[in-house]
Amino acid sequence: MSQELDVMEPVRRPAARSTGLGRWRLLSLVGAVFVSLAGLRVITGQDMLIDAGTINTTLTFAVPIGLAGLGGLWAERAGVINIGLEGMMILGTWFGAYFAWAFDSPWIGLLAGVLGGMAGGLLHAVATVTFAVDHIVSGVAINILALGAMRYMSILLYSDVPGAGAAQSPSTPGFPTLGLPFVGEALGPVADRGWFLVSDLASVVVGLTTRMSALTLVALLMIPLTYLVLWRTAFGLRLRSVGENPDASESLGVRVYSLKYVAVVVSGGLAGMGGVFLALVASNIYQEGQTGGRGFIGLAAMIFGNWRPGGVAMGAGLFGYTDALQLRGGGEAIHALLLLLAAVLLVVAVWQVRKDRKGIAVASVVAGVLLLAWYFTTDSLPRELATYSPHITTLLVLSLASQRLRPPAAIGKQWRASRS
């Protein structure tokens, strides 16, 4: 036994160093973004770039995207593409709102919404795992089916309810709000001072620790929980092996079908929780079309995050931030980001020159100069462009991140157990 440990030790140490380096890079990136936004706030005078209200709103917009992204991560780590996240979120919004209203309890609504999303995941698993239906076809079918089925259920159950109808539910009870005591009173004046970095850090702390819904806290806990289950347990190792090489997993006695089912059902449950958040936290009512494509943006956040929970959180935060900024600051606040984006492109150009990639460097310089010209010749972005800034951000991020992505090797492949 001691000899085996001696042999394994050289393998473990580089892995540990690699993990530590990855965490350091992640923290460095977060710190660089924070300092950049703080400096941009001082230069442009746009206080909404990093005030407590923007941080709190970012959290509200990011949570459903992050939950959808985590749902996609669970499914795709087991080799199943889940385009049906949007439909599973729709199931979560409807069932969450209906049962919360019927039983006057948001927690019962949460349970019902998660179960509704899991039912959608189960349907997707039956189609793709058992009957080998194309993953994309099955996901699109679930999206269409969920939208039509929930409209039918609304007509059936809300036709005689005052204030409700085919496209919306009655008002629902909300989750209790949480917050650290005295944080707002202690740090609020510091945040209002406008000091570089100090006030910005105070704003972030106040935004993250006050007026937080209990469901927001539950959703945030799903990120470390997903990491611990998938990367720190034997169950998670087996599930991820199914998405990499199901034939090898089967030869080692792994129950491939069962793990795929578990992964896709959990995926639907997380998407359903995101739908409950939209119906009971982001608003207090179910409305048709409430998801607004967040299931697809969640998939984009998952791809941006390279199929890792921390990356999903960063992607969801980015999309949530742009959404919050256009809602609170309008075209002026997003206009300020042009300056930051131009600076980033010029830094990228210098980096590409060092790597002798002159074509990419020239393209980055041209794009950076055009953005600088746009910033200095205008005072605000058009309203239409500001409204669609989250979707534009999604396209830009995916195009820039595509070079470093490493999806599971067996993702989207139809698999059948060997008959031998």
Long-range contacts (C-beta under 8 A, 24 or more apart in sequence): 26-310, 26-314, 29-314, 30-314, 34-200, 34-201, 34-204, 35-197, 36-340, 36-343, 37-200, 37-340, 38-196, 38-197, 38-200, 39-196, 40-336, 40-337, 40-339, 40-340, 41-200, 42-194, 42-196, 43-339, 44-336, 44-339, 46-329, 46-332, 46-333, 46-336, 47-194, 48-325, 48-328, 48-329, 48-333, 49-325, 49-329, 49-333, 49-336, 49-337, 50-200, 50-203, 50-204, 51-191, 51-203, 51-207, 52-188, 52-191, 52-203, 52-204, 52-206, 52-207, 52-210, 53-207, 53-328, 54-207, 54-321, 54-324, 54-325, 54-328, 54-329, 55-203, 55-204, 55-206, 55-207, 55-208, 56-207, 56-208, 56-210, 56-211, 56-212, 57-324, 57-327, 57-328, 58-207, 58-317, 58-320, 58-321, 58-323, 58-324, 59-207, 59-208, 59-212, 59-216, 59-320, 60-216, 60-281, 60-282, 60-320, 60-324, 61-282, 61-319, 61-320, 61-321, 61-323, 61-324, 61-327, 62-316, 62-317, 62-319, 62-320, 62-321, 63-215, 63-216, 63-219, 63-220, 63-274, 63-277, 63-281, 63-316, 63-320, 64-89, 64-274, 64-275, 64-277, 64-278, 64-282, 64-291, 64-294, 64-298, 65-274, 65-294, 65-297, 65-298, 65-301, 65-315, 65-316, 65-319, 65-320, 66-219, 66-222, 66-223, 66-274, 66-298, 66-301, 66-312, 66-313, 66-316, 66-317, 66-320, 67-219, 67-222, 67-270, 67-271, 67-273, 67-274, 67-277, 67-298, 68-270, 68-271, 68-274, 68-294, 68-295, 68-297, 68-298, 68-299, 68-301, 69-298, 69-299, 69-301, 69-302, 69-305, 69-312, 69-315, 69-316, 70-222, 70-223, 70-226, 70-270, 70-302, 70-309, 70-312, 71-117, 71-121, 71-266, 71-267, 71-268, 71-269, 71-270, 71-271, 71-274, 71-298, 72-267, 72-298, 72-299, 72-302, 73-226, 73-230, 73-267, 73-302, 73-305, 73-307, 73-308, 73-309, 73-312, 74-226, 74-230, 74-263, 74-264, 74-266, 74-267, 74-270, 75-121, 75-124, 75-263, 75-264, 75-267, 76-243, 76-302, 76-307, 76-407, 76-408, 76-411, 77-230, 77-239, 77-240, 77-243, 77-263, 77-307, 77-408, 78-239, 78-240, 78-242, 78-243, 78-259, 78-260, 78-262, 78-263, 78-264, 79-242, 79-243, 79-244, 79-246, 79-260, 79-408, 79-410, 79-411, 79-412, 79-413, 79-415, 80-124, 80-125, 80-128, 80-129, 80-135, 80-260, 80-263, 80-264, 80-267, 80-411, 80-412, 81-135, 81-136, 81-139, 81-411, 81-412, 82-121, 82-124, 82-135, 82-139, 82-264, 82-267, 82-268, 82-299, 83-135, 83-136, 83-138, 83-139, 83-140, 83-143, 83-299, 84-120, 84-121, 84-124, 84-138, 84-139, 84-140, 84-141, 84-142, 84-143, 84-146, 84-268, 84-295, 85-139, 85-267, 85-271, 85-295, 85-296, 85-298, 85-299, 86-143, 86-146, 86-291, 86-293, 86-294, 86-295, 86-296, 87-120, 87-139, 87-142, 87-143, 87-144, 87-145, 87-146, 87-147, 87-295, 88-116, 88-117, 88-120, 88-121, 88-124, 88-142, 88-146, 88-267, 88-268, 88-271, 88-272, 88-275, 88-295, 89-117, 89-271, 89-272, 89-274, 89-275, 89-278, 89-291, 89-294, 89-295, 90-143, 90-146, 90-147, 90-150, 90-275, 90-290, 90-291, 91-116, 91-117, 91-119, 91-120, 91-146, 91-150, 91-268, 91-272, 91-275, 92-116, 92-117, 92-271, 92-272, 92-273, 92-274, 92-275, 92-276, 92-278, 92-279, 93-150, 93-275, 93-276, 93-278, 93-279, 93-286, 93-290, 93-291, 94-150, 94-153, 94-154, 94-169, 94-275, 94-279, 94-286, 95-272, 96-272, 96-275, 96-276, 96-279, 96-280, 96-286, 97-169, 97-172, 97-279, 97-280, 97-285, 97-286, 98-153, 98-157, 98-169, 98-286, 100-172, 100-173, 100-279, 100-280, 101-169, 101-170, 101-171, 101-172, 101-173, 104-173, 105-173, 106-172, 106-173, 106-174, 106-175, 106-215, 106-280, 107-175, 109-172, 109-173, 109-276, 109-279, 109-280, 110-215, 110-273, 110-276, 110-280, 113-272, 113-273, 113-275, 113-276, 113-279, 114-269, 114-272, 114-273, 114-276, 115-269, 115-272, 116-272, 116-275, 117-268, 117-269, 117-270, 117-271, 117-272, 117-273, 117-275, 118-265, 118-266, 118-268, 118-269, 118-272, 119-268, 120-146, 120-268, 120-271, 120-272, 121-264, 121-265, 121-266, 121-267, 121-268, 121-269, 121-271, 122-261, 122-264, 122-265, 122-268, 124-264, 124-268, 125-260, 125-261, 125-264, 125-265, 128-264, 129-257, 129-260, 129-261, 129-264, 130-257, 132-414, 132-416, 134-414, 135-412, 143-295, 147-288, 150-288, 151-288, 154-286, 154-288, 166-288, 167-287, 167-288, 168-285, 168-286, 168-287, 168-288, 169-279, 169-285, 169-286, 169-287, 170-285, 171-284, 171-285, 172-279, 172-280, 172-284, 172-285, 172-286, 173-280, 173-284, 174-213, 174-280, 174-281, 174-284, 175-213, 175-214, 175-215, 175-280, 175-281, 176-213, 176-214, 177-211, 177-212, 177-213, 177-214, 178-212, 178-213, 178-214, 178-217, 179-209, 179-210, 179-211, 179-212, 180-209, 180-210, 183-209, 183-210, 184-210, 213-281, 215-273, 215-276, 215-277, 215-280, 215-281, 216-277, 216-281, 218-273, 219-273, 219-274, 219-277, 222-270, 222-273, 223-309, 223-310, 223-312, 223-313, 224-309, 226-309, 227-309, 227-310, 230-309, 239-263, 240-408, 242-410, 243-408, 243-409, 243-410, 243-411, 244-408, 244-409, 244-410, 245-409, 245-410, 246-410, 246-415, 247-415, 247-418, 250-417, 250-418, 256-415, 256-417, 257-417, 271-295, 271-298, 274-298, 293-391, 297-390, 297-391, 297-394, 300-394, 300-397, 300-398, 303-398, 303-401, 303-405, 303-407, 304-397, 304-398, 304-401, 306-401, 306-404, 306-405, 306-406, 307-406, 307-407, 307-408, 315-397, 318-393, 318-397, 319-390, 319-393, 319-394, 322-389, 322-390, 322-393, 323-389, 323-390, 325-389, 326-386, 326-387, 326-389, 326-390, 330-380, 330-383, 330-386, 331-380, 331-381, 331-382, 331-383, 331-385, 331-386, 332-379, 332-380, 332-381, 334-381, 334-386, 334-389, 335-375, 335-378, 335-379, 335-380, 335-381, 338-371, 338-372, 338-374, 338-375, 338-381, 339-371, 339-372, 339-375, 341-371, 342-368, 342-369, 342-371, 342-372, 342-375, 343-368, 345-371
